[in-house]
Amino acid sequence: MSNSPENLFDRLEPLLTQVSKPIQYVGGELNARTKDWDSASVRWALMYPDAYEVGLPNQGVQILYEVLNERADALAERTYAVWPDLERLLREHGLPQFTVDGHRPVGAFDVLGISFSTELGYTNMLTALDLAGIPLHAADRDDSHPIVLAGGHAAFNPEPIADFVDAAVLGDGEQVVGAITDVIAAFKAEGSPGGRDELLTRLAETGGVYVPRFYDVRYFPLGTEGGAAAGQLASVTPNRDRVPERVRKHTVMDLDAWPYPKTPLVPLAESVHERMSVEIFRGCTRGCRFCQAGMITRPVRERSIEGIGQMVESGLNATGFEEVGLLSLSSADHSEIAPLAKQLADRYADSRVSLSLPSTRVDAFNIDLANEFSRNGRRSGLTFAPEGGSERLRRVINKMVSHQDLINTVTAAYSQGWRQVKLYFMCGLPTETDEDVLEIATMAQDVIRAGRQVTGSRDIKATVSIGGFVPKPHTPFQWAAQAAPEVVDDRLRKLRTAINSDRSLGRNIGMRYHDGQPSLIEGLLSRGDRRVGAVIERAWRDGARFDGWSEHFSYARWIAAAEAELPPRGASIDFFTTRERFADEVLPWDHLDSGLDKQWLWDDWQDALTGYEQDDCRWTPCFDCGVCPTMGTDIQIGPTGRTLLPLAVRPAPAGQD
């Protein structure tokens, strides 16, 4: 890897006239970096396994790209999934998977780091590996191949892709990519003693990098006694001395010390988010039982007002964006969100900069806050996420919002000039009945009635958006049975009928939903063990690509792959999805430490079944979820009492007043 690899652009360029959206493969975006290959001792290719328009705005990849490129001894370039039209041409012309920065072959890098926000990106990873000339199976790679490293939320259960990745990292990436770079740099400086196996061992013995090959998996055989299901996981144990029994997640505690991205990338092609994003805090302790992101990112860590203000200012200066999204899992929960919103709106009052909040909790929303966020920009629709249709079901999922709370909130919004509201729900939640789902129709109709009453206008709109529920690892619902697709689809049909039962209201209510089929496959990929790897590979060989896109997803292809590969391995798709797990069952991710105590999660699952509501530990005493003591962390929130100072006026040149 000492010689600089070929820049492939001259060979790639003639092909770009034959593909859709060729601009996504060109690179050279504002704030992109291309460093001299020979100046770096450790070289990373960072991949978001989806199309450029989805991958470029991803905060995780942008942060790591900047953090690594700030190091003198490292370089990082980006690669995204190529559409099937370019995949076909690359194969025809013998061109490999390439980076968009230096158009270098991905196979030439030391590390291929892949960030998975969703498990439906797994087949795109296999396409990239195959195009790059990297053997699909980690066991077949040698010293000439990059270390294939998985991260992102899906990496909290990497067992379904254990055959394909060399390693996985749990949690925040800012610091751990530096630690990994240090290990690789030292290893290469020593002449790479012991080869690939020794490098992976050095990474694993840090305690924060999971190397699947160093762990043996055992299953209960058919005919097992003692309550265990046939084919159930029996144990996952290390097979060498230098490897920990459990691998822990990484947590960045001082977010102000990591103000990334400082210079966000500006996409060349249209992307899913045409704005600059600033993460205002990380973690969530609301305790929504369905929410993996909230559980695995604990504890709450807030950025200070000054830190946020500096990131907004430097990001706007570096990009020219005119919208700033203040991101987190529940942005209105920042302890200083009201002064932050007002002071940012004041600061940019004379500019074209507008502020936005993503989906807002009904119980954290207030009109003053909404008015600040719309002061400098257009008054777009408001988005709320009640998640469950009935109050009973919302107690089960710990989303403590009443029907009346929602009506009061949207009434206030309509009275202040808003005309459109989006409502997010899930279908297929534990204990859910048809009646729970049909209450969504009642809620949506009441929203329209309330808006018409307070405004005197019939031009009031609401959109109901519904996703299929997937029980995720490291949540209280990790033991729950997933609803079968036909159950979800039947309930959604009944809901549509109920919404349209009153035509005068129904014509103002839009309904968007995902059917139950992709959710079942997501459930297989998120809660499976290593046996699911064979299903992923077969589906990919049969043509699975871009499974997160409805026009590319084929349920029949995945079912055929599962039916071919799982029974010979003592399992089935129902075994991983619609089966409820046992209390003492070994779960595929138990050896991966998110900090959450498994007994606490089980107790919360039992509380869910009785509809018991759990408080937010930000404002109440600790209820022993386990994260803070096991991770050596603590909740970090304001208020600090500090204010966002006006932007400094540049001093006049010397000799002038």
C-alpha positions as CSV (number, residue, x, y, z in Angstrom):
1,M,0.0,0.0,0.0
2,S,3.0,2.3,-0.2
3,N,2.5,3.4,-3.8
4,S,-0.2,5.9,-4.5
5,P,-3.1,4.1,-6.2
6,E,-4.5,5.1,-9.6
7,N,-6.9,8.0,-9.8
8,L,-9.8,6.3,-11.7
9,F,-11.6,9.4,-12.9
10,D,-10.3,9.4,-16.4
11,R,-11.6,5.9,-16.9
12,L,-14.8,6.6,-15.0
13,E,-15.7,9.8,-16.7
14,P,-16.8,8.3,-20.1
15,L,-19.2,6.0,-18.3
16,L,-21.0,8.8,-16.5
17,T,-22.8,10.0,-19.6
18,Q,-24.6,6.6,-19.5
19,V,-26.0,6.8,-16.0
20,S,-28.6,8.7,-14.0
21,K,-27.5,11.6,-11.8
22,P,-23.8,11.4,-12.9
23,I,-23.0,14.4,-10.7
24,Q,-23.2,12.2,-7.6
25,Y,-20.0,10.4,-8.5
26,V,-17.8,13.5,-9.3
27,G,-16.8,14.8,-5.9
28,G,-15.2,18.1,-5.4
29,E,-18.0,19.5,-3.1
30,L,-17.4,22.7,-1.2
31,N,-15.4,21.7,1.9
32,A,-14.4,18.3,0.5
33,R,-10.8,17.2,1.2
34,T,-8.3,15.3,-1.0
35,K,-5.0,14.8,0.8
36,D,-1.7,13.5,-0.6
37,W,-1.7,9.7,-0.3
38,D,1.9,9.4,0.7
39,S,1.6,12.0,3.5
40,A,-0.6,9.7,5.5
41,S,0.3,6.5,7.3
42,V,-3.3,5.4,7.9
43,R,-5.9,5.8,5.1
44,W,-9.7,5.4,5.7
45,A,-12.5,5.0,3.1
46,L,-15.7,6.0,4.8
47,M,-18.9,4.6,3.4
48,Y,-22.6,5.4,3.9
49,P,-24.2,2.4,2.2
50,D,-26.9,4.2,0.3
51,A,-27.2,6.6,-2.6
52,Y,-25.2,9.9,-2.5
53,E,-28.3,12.0,-2.0
54,V,-29.1,10.1,1.3
55,G,-25.5,9.5,2.3
56,L,-23.9,12.9,1.9
57,P,-25.9,14.7,4.6
58,N,-25.2,12.0,7.1
59,Q,-23.8,13.6,10.2
60,G,-21.8,10.6,11.4
61,V,-19.8,10.2,8.2
62,Q,-19.2,14.0,7.9
63,I,-17.9,14.2,11.5
64,L,-15.5,11.3,11.0
65,Y,-14.3,12.6,7.7
66,E,-13.3,15.9,9.3
67,V,-11.9,14.4,12.5
68,L,-9.6,12.0,10.5
69,N,-8.5,14.5,7.9
70,E,-7.4,17.0,10.7
71,R,-4.8,14.4,11.6
72,A,-1.5,14.9,9.9
73,D,-0.9,11.1,9.8
74,A,-4.3,10.1,8.4
75,L,-6.6,10.7,5.4
76,A,-10.2,9.9,4.9
77,E,-12.2,9.8,1.7
78,R,-15.9,9.0,1.1
79,T,-17.7,6.4,-1.0
80,Y,-21.4,5.8,-1.4
81,A,-23.5,3.0,-2.9
82,V,-23.5,3.1,-6.7
83,W,-26.8,2.7,-8.5
84,P,-27.4,-0.5,-10.5
85,D,-26.8,1.3,-13.8
86,L,-23.3,2.3,-12.8
87,E,-22.7,-1.1,-11.0
88,R,-23.3,-2.8,-14.3
89,L,-20.9,-0.5,-16.2
90,L,-18.2,-0.8,-13.6
91,R,-18.3,-4.6,-13.9
92,E,-18.3,-4.4,-17.7
93,H,-15.3,-2.1,-17.8
94,G,-13.3,-3.7,-14.9
95,L,-13.5,-0.6,-12.7
96,P,-13.7,-1.0,-8.9
97,Q,-15.7,0.7,-6.1
98,F,-14.1,4.2,-5.8
99,T,-14.0,7.2,-3.5
100,V,-15.6,10.4,-4.7
101,D,-12.8,12.5,-3.3
102,G,-9.6,11.1,-4.9
103,H,-11.4,8.6,-7.1
104,R,-9.1,6.0,-5.6
105,P,-9.9,2.3,-5.5
106,V,-11.6,1.4,-2.1
107,G,-9.5,-1.7,-1.9
108,A,-6.3,0.3,-1.6
109,F,-7.2,1.8,1.8
110,D,-6.3,0.5,5.2
111,V,-9.8,0.7,6.6
112,L,-13.2,0.6,5.0
113,G,-15.5,2.1,7.6
114,I,-19.2,1.6,6.9
115,S,-21.8,3.5,8.9
116,F,-25.2,1.7,9.1
117,S,-28.2,3.8,10.2
118,T,-30.4,0.9,9.1
119,E,-30.0,-2.8,8.5
120,L,-31.5,-2.4,5.0
121,G,-28.1,-1.2,3.8
122,Y,-26.4,-4.6,4.2
123,T,-26.8,-5.7,0.6
124,N,-25.3,-2.4,-0.6
125,M,-22.2,-3.2,1.6
126,L,-21.8,-6.6,-0.3
127,T,-22.0,-4.8,-3.6
128,A,-19.3,-2.4,-2.5
129,L,-17.0,-5.2,-1.2
130,D,-17.5,-7.2,-4.4
131,L,-16.8,-4.2,-6.7
132,A,-13.8,-3.3,-4.6
133,G,-12.3,-6.7,-5.1
134,I,-12.5,-7.4,-1.3
135,P,-13.5,-11.0,-0.5
136,L,-17.1,-11.0,0.8
137,H,-16.1,-13.2,3.8
138,A,-13.7,-11.8,6.3
139,A,-12.2,-15.2,6.7
140,D,-11.0,-15.1,3.1
141,R,-9.1,-11.7,3.4
142,D,-5.4,-11.4,3.6
143,D,-2.9,-8.6,4.6
144,S,-3.5,-6.8,1.3
145,H,-7.2,-6.1,2.0
146,P,-8.7,-3.2,4.1
147,I,-10.1,-3.9,7.6
148,V,-13.8,-3.8,7.1
149,L,-15.3,-1.9,10.1
150,A,-19.0,-1.5,10.8
151,G,-20.4,1.4,12.9
152,G,-23.7,3.2,13.4
153,H,-26.8,2.2,15.2
154,A,-27.1,-1.1,13.4
155,A,-23.7,-2.1,14.7
156,F,-25.2,-2.7,18.1
157,N,-26.1,-6.1,16.7
158,P,-23.6,-6.9,13.9
159,E,-24.1,-10.7,14.2
160,P,-26.1,-11.0,10.9
161,I,-23.1,-9.4,9.1
162,A,-20.4,-11.1,11.2
163,D,-19.3,-13.2,8.2
164,F,-18.6,-10.0,6.2
165,V,-17.1,-7.5,8.6
166,D,-13.7,-7.8,10.3
167,A,-14.8,-5.6,13.2
168,A,-17.5,-3.4,14.6
169,V,-17.6,-0.4,16.9
170,L,-20.4,0.6,19.2
171,G,-21.4,4.1,20.0
172,D,-19.8,7.5,19.3
173,G,-17.1,7.5,16.7
174,E,-15.2,10.8,17.2
175,Q,-12.6,9.4,19.7
176,V,-12.5,5.8,18.8
177,V,-11.5,6.4,15.1
178,G,-8.4,8.2,16.5
179,A,-7.6,5.3,18.8
180,I,-8.0,2.8,15.9
181,T,-5.8,5.0,13.7
182,D,-3.1,5.0,16.5
183,V,-3.2,1.2,16.7
184,I,-2.9,0.8,12.9
185,A,-0.1,3.4,12.6
186,A,2.0,1.7,15.4
187,F,1.4,-1.7,13.8
188,K,2.5,-0.5,10.4
189,A,5.5,1.3,11.8
190,E,6.6,-2.0,13.4
191,G,6.5,-3.7,10.0
192,S,3.0,-5.3,10.5
193,P,4.2,-8.2,12.7
194,G,1.8,-11.1,12.8
195,G,-0.2,-9.8,9.9
196,R,-4.0,-9.2,9.8
197,D,-4.7,-11.5,12.7
198,E,-2.4,-9.6,15.0
199,L,-3.8,-6.3,14.0
200,L,-7.3,-7.4,14.7
201,T,-6.2,-8.8,18.0
202,R,-4.6,-5.5,19.0
203,L,-7.8,-3.7,18.1
204,A,-10.0,-6.2,20.0
205,E,-7.9,-6.1,23.2
206,T,-8.6,-2.4,23.6
207,G,-12.1,-3.5,24.7
208,G,-13.9,-1.2,22.4
209,V,-13.6,-3.0,19.0
210,Y,-15.6,-6.1,18.4
211,V,-14.0,-8.7,16.1
212,P,-16.6,-11.5,15.5
213,R,-14.1,-14.1,14.5
214,F,-12.6,-14.1,18.0
215,Y,-15.9,-15.3,19.5
216,D,-17.4,-18.8,19.1
217,V,-21.2,-19.1,18.9
218,R,-23.0,-22.3,20.1
219,Y,-26.6,-23.2,19.5
220,F,-28.9,-25.6,21.4
221,P,-29.4,-28.7,19.2
222,L,-32.7,-30.0,18.0
223,G,-34.6,-31.9,20.8
224,T,-33.1,-29.8,23.5
225,E,-34.7,-30.1,27.0
226,G,-35.1,-27.6,29.8
227,G,-37.3,-25.0,28.1
228,A,-34.8,-23.8,25.4
229,A,-36.1,-23.6,21.9
230,A,-34.4,-25.9,19.4
231,G,-31.8,-23.8,17.5
232,Q,-31.8,-21.2,20.2
233,L,-28.5,-19.4,20.9
234,A,-26.6,-21.1,23.8
235,S,-23.5,-19.0,24.2
236,V,-21.1,-16.5,22.6
237,T,-17.6,-16.8,24.1
238,P,-14.1,-15.5,23.3
239,N,-11.8,-18.0,21.7
240,R,-8.5,-16.3,22.6
241,D,-7.0,-14.8,25.7
242,R,-6.4,-11.2,24.7
243,V,-10.1,-10.6,23.9
244,P,-12.7,-9.3,26.4
245,E,-15.9,-11.3,27.2
246,R,-18.0,-8.2,26.4
247,V,-17.3,-5.3,24.1
248,R,-18.3,-1.9,25.4
249,K,-19.7,1.1,23.6
250,H,-18.0,4.5,23.3
251,T,-19.4,7.7,24.7
252,V,-18.1,11.2,24.1
253,M,-18.9,13.2,27.2
254,D,-17.8,16.7,26.3
255,L,-19.6,17.6,23.1
256,D,-18.3,21.1,23.1
257,A,-14.8,19.7,22.7
258,W,-16.0,18.0,19.5
259,P,-17.7,20.8,17.5
260,Y,-18.0,18.7,14.3
261,P,-18.6,19.1,11.4
262,K,-16.9,22.6,11.5
263,T,-17.1,22.9,7.7
264,P,-20.0,20.8,6.5
265,L,-20.1,19.4,3.0
266,V,-22.3,21.1,0.5
267,P,-23.8,18.6,-1.9
268,L,-23.4,19.0,-5.7
269,A,-26.6,17.1,-6.4
270,E,-29.9,17.4,-4.7
271,S,-29.9,15.6,-1.3
272,V,-32.5,14.6,1.2
273,H,-31.6,17.5,3.5
274,E,-30.9,20.8,1.9
275,R,-29.7,22.5,5.1
276,M,-26.9,22.6,7.6
277,S,-27.4,20.5,10.7
278,V,-26.1,21.1,14.2
279,E,-26.5,18.4,16.9
280,I,-27.5,20.3,20.0
281,F,-27.5,17.3,22.4
282,R,-26.9,13.6,22.2
283,G,-28.8,10.9,24.1
284,C,-32.4,10.7,25.4
285,T,-33.8,9.6,28.7
286,R,-37.5,9.9,27.8
287,G,-37.6,6.1,27.9
288,C,-39.8,5.4,24.9
289,R,-39.6,1.6,24.9
290,F,-39.6,1.2,21.1
291,C,-36.8,3.6,20.5
292,Q,-33.4,2.0,20.0
293,A,-31.7,5.3,19.4
294,G,-32.8,6.7,22.7
295,M,-31.7,3.6,24.6
296,I,-28.2,3.1,23.1
297,T,-27.2,6.8,23.1
298,R,-27.6,7.4,26.9
299,P,-26.8,9.4,28.9
300,V,-28.0,12.9,27.8
301,R,-25.1,15.2,26.9
302,E,-26.0,18.8,26.0
303,R,-23.9,21.3,24.0
304,S,-23.7,24.7,25.6
305,I,-25.5,27.7,24.1
306,E,-22.0,29.1,23.2
307,G,-21.0,25.9,21.6
308,I,-24.1,25.7,19.5
309,G,-23.8,29.4,18.5
310,Q,-20.2,28.9,17.4
311,M,-21.1,25.8,15.3
312,V,-24.0,27.6,13.6
313,E,-21.8,30.7,12.8
314,S,-18.9,28.8,11.5
315,G,-21.1,26.3,9.6
316,L,-23.0,29.1,7.8
317,N,-19.8,30.9,7.0
318,A,-18.3,27.8,5.5
319,T,-21.3,26.6,3.5
320,G,-23.7,29.4,2.5
321,F,-26.7,27.4,3.6
322,E,-29.8,29.4,4.5
323,E,-31.4,26.9,6.9
324,V,-30.1,25.4,10.1
325,G,-31.6,22.3,11.6
326,L,-31.1,21.9,15.3
327,L,-30.9,18.1,15.6
328,S,-31.2,15.6,18.4
329,L,-33.6,12.8,19.3
330,S,-35.9,15.4,20.9
331,S,-34.6,18.8,20.3
332,A,-37.2,20.7,22.3
333,D,-36.0,18.9,25.4
334,H,-32.7,20.8,25.5
335,S,-32.8,22.5,28.9
336,E,-32.1,25.9,27.3
337,I,-34.1,25.5,24.0
338,A,-36.2,28.6,24.6
339,P,-33.3,31.1,25.1
340,L,-31.3,29.3,22.4
341,A,-34.2,29.7,19.9
342,K,-34.7,33.3,20.7
343,Q,-31.1,34.3,20.7
344,L,-30.4,32.5,17.4
345,A,-33.4,34.1,15.9
346,D,-32.3,37.5,17.2
347,R,-28.7,37.0,15.9
348,Y,-29.9,36.2,12.3
349,A,-32.9,38.5,12.3
350,D,-31.5,40.6,9.5
351,S,-30.4,37.6,7.3
352,R,-32.1,35.0,5.3
353,V,-31.2,32.3,7.7
354,S,-34.1,30.2,9.0
355,L,-34.1,27.8,11.9
356,S,-35.8,24.4,12.1
357,L,-36.6,21.7,14.6
358,P,-37.2,18.1,13.5
359,S,-40.1,16.1,14.8
360,T,-41.2,17.6,18.1
361,R,-42.7,16.0,21.1
362,V,-46.2,17.2,21.8
363,D,-45.5,17.7,25.5
364,A,-42.2,19.7,24.8
365,F,-43.8,22.0,22.2
366,N,-45.0,25.5,22.8
367,I,-46.1,28.3,20.5
368,D,-43.5,30.8,21.7
369,L,-40.8,28.3,20.6
370,A,-42.5,27.6,17.3
371,N,-42.8,31.3,16.6
372,E,-39.1,31.8,17.2
373,F,-38.2,29.1,14.8
374,S,-40.5,30.5,12.1
375,R,-39.6,34.1,12.6
376,N,-36.9,34.3,9.9
377,G,-38.3,31.6,7.6
378,R,-41.3,30.2,6.0
379,R,-44.0,28.8,8.3
380,S,-43.9,25.2,7.1
381,G,-45.8,22.3,8.6
382,L,-45.4,21.1,12.1
383,T,-44.5,17.5,12.9
384,F,-45.5,15.6,16.0
385,A,-45.0,11.9,16.8
386,P,-47.7,10.5,19.1
387,E,-46.5,7.0,17.9
388,G,-49.5,5.0,19.3
389,G,-53.1,5.5,18.4
390,S,-54.7,5.1,21.8
391,E,-53.8,6.3,25.2
392,R,-53.6,2.8,26.5
393,L,-51.0,1.9,23.8
394,R,-49.1,5.1,24.5
395,R,-48.7,4.0,28.1
396,V,-47.4,0.6,26.9
397,I,-44.7,2.3,24.8
398,N,-44.1,5.0,27.5
399,K,-45.1,7.9,25.2
400,M,-47.0,9.9,27.7
401,V,-49.1,12.2,25.6
402,S,-52.9,12.4,25.9
403,H,-55.4,12.9,23.1
404,Q,-56.3,16.2,24.6
405,D,-52.7,17.3,24.8
406,L,-52.4,16.9,21.1
407,I,-55.6,18.7,20.3
408,N,-54.6,21.6,22.6
409,T,-51.2,21.8,20.9
410,V,-52.4,21.8,17.3
411,T,-55.3,24.2,18.1
412,A,-52.7,26.7,19.4
413,A,-50.6,26.1,16.3
414,Y,-53.5,26.7,13.9
415,S,-54.5,29.8,15.9
416,Q,-51.0,31.2,15.3
417,G,-51.2,30.8,11.5
418,W,-50.0,27.2,10.8
419,R,-52.2,25.3,8.4
420,Q,-50.6,21.9,8.2
421,V,-49.7,19.2,10.7
422,K,-47.9,15.9,10.3
423,L,-48.6,13.1,12.7
424,Y,-46.3,10.0,13.0
425,F,-47.5,6.7,14.3
426,M,-46.4,3.1,14.3
427,C,-48.4,0.0,13.6
428,G,-47.7,-3.5,15.0
429,L,-46.7,-2.3,18.5
430,P,-46.8,-4.9,21.3
431,T,-50.3,-5.6,22.7
432,E,-51.8,-3.5,19.8
433,T,-55.3,-4.2,18.7
434,D,-57.4,-3.1,15.7
435,E,-59.2,-0.6,18.1
436,D,-55.8,1.0,19.1
437,V,-55.0,1.7,15.4
438,L,-58.5,3.0,14.6
439,E,-58.1,5.6,17.2
440,I,-55.6,7.2,14.9
441,A,-58.5,8.1,12.6
442,T,-60.4,9.7,15.5
443,M,-57.3,11.7,16.4
444,A,-56.7,12.9,12.9
445,Q,-60.4,13.9,12.4
446,D,-60.4,15.8,15.7
447,V,-57.3,17.7,14.6
448,I,-59.1,18.8,11.5
449,R,-62.2,19.8,13.5
450,A,-60.1,21.8,16.0
451,G,-58.2,23.6,13.2
452,R,-61.4,24.5,11.4
453,Q,-63.0,25.7,14.6
454,V,-60.2,28.0,15.7
455,T,-59.4,29.4,12.3
456,G,-62.9,29.5,10.7
457,S,-61.2,28.1,7.6
458,R,-61.7,24.7,5.9
459,D,-58.2,24.8,4.4
460,I,-56.7,22.8,7.3
461,K,-54.6,19.8,6.5
462,A,-53.2,16.9,8.4
463,T,-50.9,14.1,7.2
464,V,-50.9,10.7,9.0
465,S,-47.6,8.9,8.4
466,I,-47.3,5.3,9.7
467,G,-44.3,3.0,9.9
468,G,-44.3,-0.7,10.7
469,F,-42.9,-1.4,14.2
470,V,-39.7,-3.4,14.5
471,P,-38.6,-4.6,18.0
472,K,-34.9,-3.6,18.2
473,P,-32.0,-4.9,20.3
474,H,-31.1,-3.1,23.5
475,T,-34.7,-1.9,24.1
476,P,-37.3,-3.2,26.5
477,F,-39.2,-4.6,23.4
478,Q,-36.2,-6.8,22.4
479,W,-38.2,-9.8,23.7
480,A,-41.4,-8.9,21.9
481,A,-43.0,-10.7,19.0
482,Q,-43.1,-8.7,15.8
483,A,-46.5,-8.4,14.1
484,A,-46.9,-10.4,10.9
485,P,-47.1,-8.3,7.7
486,E,-50.6,-9.4,7.0
487,V,-51.8,-8.2,10.4
488,V,-50.2,-4.8,9.9
489,D,-51.6,-4.4,6.3
490,D,-55.1,-5.4,7.5
491,R,-55.0,-2.8,10.2
492,L,-53.8,-0.1,7.8
493,R,-56.7,-1.0,5.4
494,K,-59.2,-0.6,8.2
495,L,-57.6,2.7,9.3
496,R,-57.8,4.1,5.8
497,T,-61.5,3.2,5.7
498,A,-62.1,4.8,9.1
499,I,-60.3,8.1,8.1
500,N,-62.5,8.3,5.0
501,S,-65.7,7.4,6.8
502,D,-66.4,11.1,7.0
503,R,-65.7,12.5,3.6
504,S,-65.8,16.2,4.7
505,L,-62.9,15.5,7.1
506,G,-61.1,12.6,5.2
507,R,-60.4,14.8,2.2
508,N,-58.2,17.0,4.3
509,I,-56.2,14.0,5.9
510,G,-53.4,12.5,3.9
511,M,-52.2,9.0,4.8
512,R,-48.7,7.7,4.1
513,Y,-47.6,4.3,5.3
514,H,-45.1,1.5,4.8
515,D,-46.6,-1.9,4.5
516,G,-45.6,-4.7,6.8
517,Q,-43.3,-6.6,4.4
518,P,-40.1,-4.4,4.6
519,S,-40.5,-4.2,8.4
520,L,-40.5,-8.0,8.7
521,I,-37.2,-8.2,6.8
522,E,-35.8,-5.3,8.9
523,G,-36.8,-7.3,11.9
524,L,-34.9,-10.4,10.6
525,L,-31.8,-8.3,9.9
526,S,-31.9,-6.4,13.2
527,R,-32.7,-9.3,15.6
528,G,-31.0,-12.2,13.8
529,D,-27.8,-14.0,14.7
530,R,-24.9,-15.2,12.5
531,R,-27.2,-17.7,10.6
532,V,-28.9,-14.7,8.9
533,G,-25.7,-13.9,7.1
534,A,-26.4,-16.7,4.6
535,V,-29.8,-15.1,3.9
536,I,-28.3,-11.7,3.2
537,E,-25.7,-13.2,0.8
538,R,-28.3,-15.3,-1.1
539,A,-30.7,-12.3,-1.4
540,W,-27.8,-10.2,-2.6
541,R,-26.7,-12.8,-5.2
542,D,-30.3,-12.9,-6.4
543,G,-30.2,-9.2,-7.0
544,A,-31.1,-7.4,-3.7
545,R,-29.9,-3.8,-3.8
546,F,-31.1,-0.6,-2.2
547,D,-33.6,-2.5,0.1
548,G,-34.5,0.8,1.8
549,W,-36.1,2.0,-1.5
550,S,-39.6,0.6,-2.1
551,E,-39.0,0.5,-5.9
552,H,-36.0,-1.8,-5.4
553,F,-37.2,-3.9,-2.4
554,S,-38.5,-7.4,-3.2
555,Y,-40.2,-9.2,-0.3
556,A,-40.4,-12.4,-2.4
557,R,-36.7,-12.4,-2.9
558,W,-36.0,-12.1,0.8
559,I,-38.5,-14.8,1.8
560,A,-37.1,-17.2,-0.8
561,A,-33.6,-16.6,0.6
562,A,-34.8,-17.1,4.2
563,E,-36.7,-20.3,3.3
564,A,-33.6,-21.7,1.5
565,E,-31.0,-20.8,4.1
566,L,-32.5,-20.9,7.6
567,P,-34.1,-24.3,8.0
568,P,-30.9,-26.2,7.3
569,R,-29.4,-24.1,10.1
570,G,-32.1,-24.9,12.6
571,A,-34.0,-21.6,12.3
572,S,-36.8,-19.8,10.3
573,I,-37.8,-16.3,9.6
574,D,-40.6,-16.6,12.2
575,F,-38.0,-17.8,14.8
576,F,-36.3,-14.4,14.5
577,T,-39.3,-12.1,14.0
578,T,-42.8,-13.2,15.1
579,R,-41.6,-15.4,18.0
580,E,-41.6,-13.8,21.5
581,R,-38.3,-14.4,23.3
582,F,-37.9,-16.1,26.6
583,A,-36.8,-14.2,29.8
584,D,-33.5,-16.0,30.2
585,E,-32.8,-16.5,26.5
586,V,-29.3,-15.7,25.3
587,L,-29.8,-12.9,22.8
588,P,-27.4,-12.5,19.9
589,W,-26.2,-9.1,21.1
590,D,-25.8,-9.9,24.9
591,H,-22.0,-9.8,24.6
592,L,-22.2,-6.3,23.2
593,D,-22.4,-3.8,26.1
594,S,-24.7,-0.7,25.5
595,G,-24.5,0.0,29.2
596,L,-28.1,-0.9,29.8
597,D,-28.7,-3.6,32.4
598,K,-30.5,-6.5,30.9
599,Q,-32.6,-7.1,34.0
600,W,-33.7,-3.4,34.0
601,L,-34.7,-3.8,30.3
602,W,-36.7,-7.0,31.2
603,D,-38.4,-5.2,34.2
604,D,-39.3,-2.3,31.9
605,W,-40.8,-4.8,29.4
606,Q,-42.9,-6.2,32.2
607,D,-44.0,-2.7,33.1
608,A,-44.9,-2.1,29.5
609,L,-47.3,-5.0,29.6
610,T,-49.1,-3.5,32.5
611,G,-49.1,0.1,31.1
612,Y,-46.8,1.4,33.8
613,E,-45.2,4.7,32.8
614,Q,-41.5,5.4,33.5
615,D,-40.3,8.9,34.2
616,D,-37.5,10.8,32.5
617,C,-34.4,10.5,34.7
618,R,-33.2,13.9,33.6
619,W,-35.6,15.5,36.1
620,T,-36.2,12.6,38.6
621,P,-33.9,10.4,40.6
622,C,-31.9,7.7,38.8
623,F,-33.9,4.5,38.2
624,D,-30.9,2.2,37.6
625,C,-30.9,1.6,33.8
626,G,-27.2,0.9,34.3
627,V,-25.6,3.2,31.8
628,C,-24.0,5.9,34.1
629,P,-22.3,3.5,36.6
630,T,-21.1,0.9,34.0
631,M,-19.9,3.5,31.5
632,G,-18.4,6.0,34.0
633,T,-20.7,8.7,32.6
634,D,-23.3,11.0,33.8
635,I,-26.2,13.1,32.6
636,Q,-24.9,16.6,31.5
637,I,-27.6,19.2,31.2
638,G,-28.1,22.9,31.9
639,P,-29.3,25.4,32.5
640,T,-26.0,27.2,32.5
641,G,-27.4,30.7,32.7
642,R,-25.1,31.8,29.9
643,T,-26.3,33.8,26.9
644,L,-25.5,33.9,23.2
645,L,-23.6,37.1,22.6
646,P,-24.2,39.1,19.4
647,L,-21.7,38.3,16.7
648,A,-18.6,40.4,17.1
649,V,-18.2,43.3,14.6
650,R,-14.8,43.1,12.9
651,P,-12.5,45.9,14.1
652,A,-11.8,48.7,11.6
653,P,-8.4,48.8,10.0
654,A,-5.7,50.6,11.9
655,G,-5.9,54.4,11.7
656,Q,-9.6,54.5,11.2
657,D,-12.4,55.0,13.7
